[in-house]
Amino acid sequence: MQNKGKQASMIKKKYLISPGPTPIPESVLSAAAEPIIHHRTPEFSHVFMEVTRGLQYMFQTKEDVFILASTGTGAMEAAVVNLLSPEDEVIVLNGGKFGNRWACICREYGLKTRDIKIEWGKDYPKEKLRDELSIRPGFKAVFTTLSETSTGAVYDIKGYSEVIKDKGGLLVVDGISGIGAVPCPMDDWNIDVLIAGSQKAFMIPPGLSYIAFSPKAWACVEKSSLPKYYFDAKSAKKSLKNRTSPYSPAISLIIQQKKALEIIMEIGLEKLIEHHTILGKATRAGVTALGLELLADNPGNVLTAVKTPKGIDGFQIIDTMHSKYGVYIAGSQAPHKGEFFRISHLGYISRFDIITALSALEMTLSDLGYKCEFGESLKAAEKILKEEDLL
């Protein structure tokens, strides 16, 4: 019996169903094992520029997209310090952990920050923003989130842009988890600054972030007096003209990003977003078939946040799925720890990853005393997955 248990633990497979980091295609993983090359060579410059053009495709912009050797928070800070000056007035739409991060960064740099707190999972219609802007004519920028990773909620970026356009301020969007899974064409929607991160729909490990500025945003960059050095957008722009970065780039990650972008571009961005849409619909159908309640009013394609059923320990759901069934999903973050859990359908995820996650969820809930009929979530999800044309 001891040998049998040991053998079982050795062959236990793990599944990563989290909203970041996300699973990585095998060919992208292999790219990191290629011999390192020097970053000040024509060979690397060719790779660097191919990735830059691929990022423009993902952002749907003709503007330069800059590659930062940082996680997404670095790009958030870069947006703030390059656009603004001390005492500027800004508005933050704060509907979760990452909306709150915008507010924290803005306050840290001494900006007059109007922090609009939105109940986690609730929508914030453009009409409310219009009312807010009407009483704050001196605002310089609105900071918001495309897909709030802490809740799964998606916000009306196009609508916000329409409202802001006539007021003269800037629209700055955290698209870290959303770009590649949720529609967000930078140029068509008149977004002034858009950022993204490597470990989400871009399908490589954490460590890179991406940022692009509109012409209107560049006019503000020229006037900004907040302190900056490593995240100076003007230095990045100057270096890009020489097909490089101002400081040592994350060479292997950029090589991996080149491979991942090749996969994405072969699929096509529109098809990739459709793929995420279908997986999201299937996941939501599965969990609601179990009598579970969704958190977000307007859930998107990145993840599905599910309220913890009464009488069940939310921490035990995460722990049991991971330790017993080998499926890692994400819990809820402070100040709502244990109140809901998050099943991702982002990045290198297929229909059978969703089936696996739902199956593990059913068994976990049963272990914890929640009454559910085995197969109900799978039946609901499979109906959608079978009918749709998935990748």
N, C-alpha and C positions, 0 to 999 in steps of 0.2 A: 504493500500500500504506500509506503514511503517513496519507493522508486516511482510509482505511478504518479504521485503528487508532484514529485520533482520534475518528471517528464512533462506533465501538463503545464507547469509554470514556465518551462523552457520554450514551449511552442506557442505560448500565449501571444497573440497578435494585438497590437495597439492601433487605435484609430484616432487621428487628430481631427476633431470636428469643432474647432474653435475659430473665432473670428480674427485671429492673428496671434501667433503665426499660423498660417494655413499650410496644408500639404503642398509639397513641391514635386513637380514632374521629375521622373528619374533622369531624363536627359539634362535637365537643369542642374540637378544635384551633381551629375558627372562633370559638368562644365567647371565646377569649382576645383576639381582635381587636376585641371590642365596646368602645365608649368607656368609660374608667374612670369609676367613680362614687365618691363620698365614702363612707367607711366609717361615719360617724356620721350616717346618714340613714335614714329609714323604708324607703327602697328597698333599701338594702343589708341592713338588719336582716331584711327579709322573705327575702332570698336566704340569709342566714346561718342563719336558723332552719329553712328548708327543708332545707338541707344537714345541719344537726344532726339533724333527724328522719330523714333518709335514712341517716345514720350509725348511728342507733339500730336501724334496720331491718337494716343489714349486721351489726352486732354482736349482733343479736337480744337486745336489752336494753331495759328500761324506764328504765334509769339515764341520766343526762346523759352525752353524749359530747362531749369538748372538742376543739376544733380548734387545733393548734399550728402556728405558722409555723416549722417545722423539718422535717428529715428524720426518719426513724424513730428514729434514735439519740437525738434530743431527747426523744422520748416515753419511751424507755427510761430516760433520766436523770431525767425527771419522775416516773416511777414510783418510782424509788429514793428521791429526796429528799423526796417527799411522804409516804411511808409510814413511814420509819424514823428512828432516832436513833443517834448515835454508839455504837459497841460492840454494837449489836444483832447477833444471830447469824442468818445467812441461809444458805440452801443454793442452789447454782446447778447446774443440769444442763447441762453443757458438752459438747455433741456436735459442735461446729463453730465456725466463725468468729463467729457471732452469739451462740451460747451463751457463748463466751469473752468477748464484749463485755459481757454481763451481769456476769461475774466481774470484769472490769476496772473497770466503773463502781462496783460495790459496794466493791471494795478502795480505789478512789480516795477514797471518802467515809468510810473508816475502819471499815467494817463487818467483823465477824468472819465471814469468808466460807469456807464449806465448798464447795470447787470440785470437783465430781464430774466427772472427765474421762471421757467416753464416746468410744470409738474412732469416728472419722468414719464415718458410714453405718450404724453398729450401733444396734440398738434398746436401749431402757432400760425394761424392764417395770415395772409399778407395784409388783410384789412387792419389787423391789430398793429402791424408794423407801420402802416401808413399813418395811423393815429399817433403812434409814438414819434415818428419823424416830424409830424406837423407841429409838435411842441418842442422840438429840439433842432431848430434850423441850423445850428452851428456844428452839427456832428461831422466828423471827418471820415468815419468808416463804420460799417456794420460788420461784425464778425459772427459767422454762423457755421452750421454744420450740415453737410449733405445727408449723411447717414450717421446718426448718433450711435456709436458702437456699444455704448453701455445699455441702450434700451431697444435697439433695432428700429427706432423711428426714423422716417425719412421726411425731410422738410421741403417746402415749396421754394426751391432756389430760383426757379424761373419767375415766380410771382414776386419774390423779394426784389429781384433785379428790376422788374417793371416799376415797382414802387420807388426804389432808390434812384432810378435813372433820372427822374425829374428833380431830384433834391440836390444833386451835385456831389454827393459823398461816394465813397468806395464800398464795393461789396467784396468781402474776403471770405472764402469758403474753404473749410476743412473737408476735403474729399478723400481723406486718408483711407477709410474703409469702403467708400462708395465708388470711386472711380474704377471703371471696368465692370461694375455690377449694376449700377444705377445710372440712368441717363443724366449727363451733366456736361453738355457741350460748352466749353468756355467762351468761345467767340460768339456763337449764336445767342447765348443767354446774357452776354455783356457782363461776365464775371471779371472783376478787376484783378483779383489774386486767387489762384487755385493751387492747392497743395495735395500731395498724395504720399503714400508710404509703400515700401517695397514688399512688406510681409503680408499683404492682403490679396487683392485680385491680381497683383503683379507677379505673384507666385515665385518669389525668391525669399531667402531668409531676411530677418530684420537687419537694419543697418544703413539703408539708403532712404532719403526722402527727396521729393521733387516739388519745385515751385515755379510758377510762371506769373508774369506781370503784364497787365494790359498797358497800352500807351498812356491812358489816364493815370494808371498807377505809377508808371515810370516818371511822370511829371512830379508826383509826390516823393518818389525816391530821391530825386535831385534836390529836394528841399528839406528832407528829413534830417533832424539833428540828434535823434536818439543815439546812444553809443553803440557801436558795432565794430567788429573786426573780422572774425572768422565768417560771420554770416553777412558780410557786405555784398549786396547784390551788384553794385557797380564793379567790384573786383571780379565777380563771377562772369559778368557780361563781357568785360575786357578780355578775360582768359578764354571765353568761348570763341571769340573771334580768332584765337590762335589754336582752336580745336583742342582745348584742354581745360583743366580746372585750376583755380589759383593755388590750391594746396594739394597735398598727396591724396589722390582718390582711393576709394575702396576697390582696388583693381579686380579682385576675384568676384565680388558682388556685381560689379558692372558687367563682367563677362557673363555671369549667370543671367543678368537682366537681358542681355542681348539675346540669349537663347530663349528665354521665356517670352520676350516680345515677338520673336519669330513665330513661336507657337500661336500666340494671341492673334497676330496679324494674318496668319494662315486661316484661322477660324473666322476672323472678322469681328470687330467690336460689337456691331449690332447683334450678331449671333451669340456672342459671349454674354451680352446683357440678357438676351432672351433665355439663355441657358440658366442663368442665375434666377430669373423670374420664375421659371417653371419649378426649379428646386424649392424656391421659397413657397410657392403655392402648395406644393406637395407636402412640405414640412408642416405648414399651418393646417392643412386638411388632416394630417395625421394626428397632431396634438389635440385639435379640437374634437376629433372623433373619440378621444379618451375622456372628454368632459373637462378638459383643461382650458384655462382662460389666457388669452394673449394679453401682453402688457401694452403694446403700442396701438394708438388709434390708427396710425398710418404705417403699418409695418412694411419693410422693404425687402430687397433681394439679398441683403448681406447676412442677416441672421434673424431668427425668430426667438423673441423673448417670451417666456411662458411663466405665468404666476405659479408659485408653489402652492399646491393644494392644501387646504386646511388640514391640520393634524399631521402633516408630514414635515420632517426636518429638511429644509432646503439644502443645508450643508451636506446631509447624508445622500441626497440625490447625486450631487457631483462626485462625492467620494466613492459611492458604490458603483456608479457607472465606470469610473476610472479604475479603481482597484480590483473590482470583481469581474467586470466585463471588458475592460481594456478600451473603453470609449471615453475620450476626453472631450467634454463640452465645457462651456464657461459658466461660472456662477455670476451672481449679481455683485456689484461693487458698492463700496460705502457711499452714502449712508443707508443703503438698502440691502446689505448682505443677507443672503438667505431667503429673500422675499420672492425671487424669481431665478430662472436659469435660462441660458442662451444656447441654442443649437445653431451652429453656423451652416450656411450653404454657400460659401465663398471660396473663390480660387479653384484649385485643382480638386474639385469635388464632383463625384458622379452620382447618378440615381441610386446606386447600390450603397454608397456611403450614407445616404439619407435613410435607406431601408435599415441599414445596420444600426444607425443612431436611434431610430424609432423602436426597433426590436429591443435594444439594450434599455431604452427608457421604460418600455412596458415591463420588462423583467425587474428592473430596479424599483419601479413603483409598487409592483407586487411584493417584492421583498420588504418594502417599508410599510406595507399594510394598506395601500391604496387599491381599491377594488376596480379592476379593469379586465376586459375580455381580451385575452391574447389574440393578436392578429387584427384588431379593430383599426389601429393606427396604420398598419401596413396596407390593409385593404383600401383605406381612403387615399393614402399616398400613391399606391400602385395604380389606382384608377387614373390619376393625373399623369403619372410618369409614363404609363403605357400609351396613353392617347397622344402625348406630345412628342414632337420630333427633337429628341435630345442629342447632344454631342456624343 
